[in-house]
Amino acid sequence: MGDFLLELLKYLIGGGAPTAVILLIVFYCYPDQFQKWIGFFSRAFNYIWKSSEYFSIKNEVEGKLNTFASNLECHAGVPYSKIKIIWTSRNEEEKITLEDWETVIVTRDRRGRNKNFVHAAYFYTSNILLKPAKRFLSKHLQTSLDLFTTKKILELDNPQATEQFFGDYFVPHAGEHEEIFKYIQKFTNIDKLNLFFPILIQELFYLGKKVFLSRPNEQIIGEIKGLINYLEKWSNRPVGSRNVPEEFCGKYMKCSIKIVATAFSRQLNLVDSQARRLSKIFSQGYENIYVMGGAEKESKKFINDVVQKTLKTIPNLEKVRNKEFVVKIIKDGIRTKIQNYFVHIHNPCAVEHIVD
């Protein structure tokens, strides 16, 4: 800058001159060099800022995605490992791999927290959820499951991202084919009785773990569609109706939905009688029984007593989960919200692995 300018700067700084005055004098005397240094510091600042923003978005998306996956495990029973995100260039393929007990998602940066999170969440659901069972699902059924599952989890645990998901994925894909839309309508009906996660997804998950066929056959495809129709009928079943069977029995999937805590059974304390109902079903080779009833104190106690009696009667039975949730039952022709209690009992001894 020259000896004169250096001496001037020392004098101004020593005298406590404002920074703005110093910068104005330097700019006036050496405009080209000043602009060069401003450019250098600007680039350095932008690099630091962008790196900081990059790591901020990456960590936030990873955190949200791990919460999303853990809630998917909680609601749908699908195990997950810790998730890590790696941004890739626009020309590289997006993929999911498992490395050292960690799920690594290689994905493109969508330039936005919500856009990145929503894309990663849907990418994760469509590539991880029910992967073994998806060999037996049509493409339209796969897409409808992925859309509805991602929507449900976002609505439950990350509602601020739901609008982004609807705009980017749900609306465009749901309108791709009439069959996708029809399946989503069925899932919506099934979910009114809250049977989507605890029964449909759970049954498909068990199916994928036990059936190893080189290619799907018409029977297994038809059975999956049959289970969906069965659950939709159950959801549309008026209270007290006996028009829908309690059991779904196929070659690949056998499950039963039982309502044990009727007013009659509770009043007479028919715990043993209801436990025998459940035990009889398990003795016929069924893998899963889903016990449902009201969530009021007396009803819950009765259901738990019946379940405990059943567990003691048949060795090796597992109580997978019990939870409360809101359902919309049909009573007097009207959908009415009530608090429901749900218990899932599984018989691992009834599982038969099917291979070619």
N, C-alpha and C positions, 0 to 999 in steps of 0.2 A: 504493500500500500504506500510505501514511502516513509522516510523518517519524519517528515513534517506531520503526516496524518497520525503516525503512531504517537508522537509527542502531544498532538492535539487531543487524541483519545485519552491519553494518560491524564492530561490536565482536566478534561471534562469529567472523567470518572472520579478522579480525586476530589474534584469540587462538588461532586454529588449532582451532576447534571442529570436531568430525566433521560431515560432510555430513548424515548421518542426523539429528543433533540440530537442525541448521538447518532441514531440511525439516519436521521435526515441529513446531517453533515456528511456522513460516509456516502450516502446515496448521491448527494450533490457532487462530491469530489470524484468518486469512482463508481459511476452508475453501472458499467459493464460487470465489474468484479462483484459489486453488491448483488446484482441480479443472479450471477452465477452461484454465489453462496446461498442466496434465498432458494434457488432451485435445488441445491444439494440438501439443505435442511428440510425443504418441503418433501423431497423424495424419501429422506430418512424417516420423517414424521409419518408419511403415508404408509411406508412399509411397516413401521411399528404399529400403527393404528389398524391396518388391515390384518396383520398377524394376530393382534389382540382380538379383533372382531371375529376372525376365523376360528380361533380357539374358543372364544366365548360361545359362538353358534354351535360348534362341534360338541362342546361339553353339555350345552343345554339340550341339544337334540338327543345325544346319547343318554342323558339322564331321563328325559321324557320317554325315550324308547324303551329303556329298561323298566320303567314304571308300567308302560303299556304292556310289555311282554309278561311281567310278573302278574299283572291284573288279568291277562289272558289265561295264565296258568290258574289263577284263583277262580275265575268264572267258568272256564272251559276245561280245566284239568289237563291242559297241555303243558308239559314241562318245558322250561327254557333255561339257557345258560346266559351269562353276562354278555351284553352286546357292545361291540366296538364299531365305530364308523370310520371309514377311510374314504376321503373324497378322491374322485378320479376325474380325468379329463373327459370332455364330451364325446371323444372318439372311442373311448374304452368301454368294454362291456361291464354292465352292472351285475354283481353276483353276490351270493352268500356262501361263506365257507365256515367250517368249524375248525378252530386252531387252538390247541391247548385248553380245551374246555371253555372256549370263548367263541361266540358267534360273531364273525367279522362280516360286516356289510360294506361292500365296495359300491359306492353310489356317486352320482354326479351332484355337484353343488347346485341347488335350485335358487340360490341367492335370496334366502329369506328363512327365518326361523320356522314359521308355521309350514311353509311349503316344503322345507327339508324334512321336518318331522312327519308330516302327513304322508309324503312320498315314502319315507323309510318305514313307517308303520304299515302302510299297505303292501309295500314290497316284502316286508317281514311276514305279514299274515299270509300272503299269496304263495310264499316260498317255504314257509316253515309249518304253518297250521295244517294238521292232518295230511302231511306229505305222503305217508305210506298209503293212506286210504284214498288219496286222490287218483291213484291208478285206476280205481273203479268208478270214478265219477266222470260224467260228461263235462265238456269244456264249459258249457253254460251253467251247469250246476256248480262247478268249481268257482266260476266268477261270482255267482250269486252268493255263495258261502263266504267268499273273501270280502265282498262288499258289505254284506250284512254284519259279519263279525267285526270288521274294522269300525263300522258305524256304531255298533253297540258299545264297544269298548271306549271309543272316543266320547260318546254321549255320557257314559258313566263316569269317566275319569279325566277327560280333557275336553270339555265342551267348547272351549275357545277355538279349538282346531276343527270342530265339526263342520262349520260353514266352509272352510277351505277344502275339506275332504269332499263335501257335497259338490262343490263347483269343479274340482279337479278330477274326481274319480266317480263318485256315486252316480250322479245324473248322467254323465256321458256314457258310462259302461252299462248302466241299467237299461238305457234306451237302445243298446246295440242289437238286442234280439228279444223277441216276445217271450221266449222261454225263460230268459234271465229275469225279466220283470215278473213273470208268473211265480217263479220260485221265491223271489223276494216277498211277494204277496203271501205265499204260504208261510214263510219264516215269520212274517209280521203277525199272522194269525197264531202260529205256534207260540210266539213270544208273549202273547196276551196272557197265557197261563204260565209264562216263564219256563217253558220246556225246551227252549232253543239251546242254551248252554248246558244245563245240567243233564239233559237226556240225549238230544240229537247229536251234539258235538261229542259228548262222552261216548256214545255208541259207535260213532264213526272212528273215534280214536282207538277204541278197543278192536274194532274191525281191522284197522291198519296194522295192529300189533300181532294179529294171529293168522291172517290170511296172506299166503305167499304164493301167488299164482303168476305164471309168466305173462298172462294176459287176462283181462277181465272177461267174464262170461255173462250171458244174458240173465241168468238167474240172480247173480249177485247185484247186477245193475238194477233189476226189477225189485229186488229186496230193499235196496236203499230207497228207491222211490216209494215203496210200500210203507217203510218206516216213516217217511215224511208225511204221507197221507194219513197214516195212523195217528201221528201226533197232532196233525191239524184237526182231525175229527175229535180227539180228546179235548183240544182247546176249545172247540165249538160245542162241546157237550154240556147241555143244561144240568144244573145241580140236581142230583138224584136220578138222572137218566141211566138206564142200563142198556142203551142201544149200542154203545161202543164197548168192544171186548176189553178186558183188563190185561190180556196178554198179547204180545206180538211175537209170533213164533215163525222163524225161518231157519234155513240151514246154516246161515252165517251169523245171524243175530237173533237172540232170544231174550226178551226183556218183559217186564210186567210193571204196570202202574197200579198201586194199591191205595185206596182210601180206607183206613182202618178206624179212624176216630169218629165214627158216626155218633149221633146223640144217643141212639139205642145202645151201642156198644159201650159207650162211656158210662151211661147210667147204670148198666148191669155189670160194669167192670169186667168185660169179656176179654181180658188180656190173653188168657190161654187160648181161647178160641181164635182170636185174630193172629196170634203167633203160629198156630197150626196152619192157618191159611198161607202164611208166608213160607213156612217150612215145606208145605206140600209142593209149592211152586219150585222151590230149590231142588227138591227131590226128583223133579221131572227134567232136570238138566238146564234150568235157566241160569244165566250168568248174573243178571242184574235185576233187582227189584227197587223201584222208586216209590217210596212211601210218602203220601201227601196228606195234609189235613190242615185245619185251622191252627193259627199261631197263638190262640189264647192259652192261658196257663194250664187249664185242665186238659185241653186237647194235646198240648205239647207233652205233658206228663204221661198221658195215656200212650201216645205214639212212642215215646222213649221206652216205656215199660214193655210194649210189644216188641220193639226192636231188640232190647236187651234179652228178652225171653228167647227170641229167635236165635240170637247169637250164641246163647248158651246151649240151645237144642242141637244146632248143627255146628260141628267143629270147622275151623278154618275160614268161616265167613269173615268178611271185612266190612266195617262201616267206613265207607269212603269219605263221606261228608254229611254234615247236617247244617242247614242254614234257614234263615227266614227271608222272605222277599214278598213284594206286593204282586198280586195276580188280579186279573180281571175275569171273574167267573160270570156265567150266564145264569141269572136268577130271575124268574118271572119274565123271561124274554129280554132282560136288560143286562148289559155288562156292568158289573158292580165290582169296585176295588175292595179287596180284603187282604189282610196280612196272612200269608201262607207259611206253613212249616214243611220242610222237605228233608227226607233222609234217604241216602243212597247206600244200599247194601250190595256187595259184590261177592260172588263165589268163584275164587280163582281155580278151584278144582274142576269147575264146569268148562273151563276154557279149553278148546280143542284147536290146535294149530293145523291149518289146512294148507297143504302144499301140492304142487303138481305131481 
